[in-house]
């Protein structure tokens, strides 16, 4: 990486976390992405902790005609399809 360039930001692992369960997720290290209005794990450790505590990740399937992109799934989360 050339001097003066910033490294790319780490990937965000998005999760379907209801309002009722947000405090528990925050204690495990989950962060809220205000731009996408969705909870995410900022690193692998938090991701593993959320999965272990039965929080549901938003999966990104790639390839094939029925594949859903993360962007489409985030739109569905915003629309309330995954609320519990």
LINGIZI-V418722 format. One record per run of one state. SS is the DSSP state (A for helix, B for strand, O for the rest). FROM is the first residue (numbers start at 1). LEN is the number of residues. If there is no record, write none. Layout:
ss = <SS/SS>
from = <FROM/FROM>
len = <LEN/LEN>
//
This chain:
ss = <O/B/O/A/O/B/O/B/O/A/O/B/O/A/O>
from = <1/13/17/19/29/31/34/38/42/44/53/56/58/70/80>
len = <12/4/2/10/2/3/4/4/2/9/3/2/12/10/5>
//
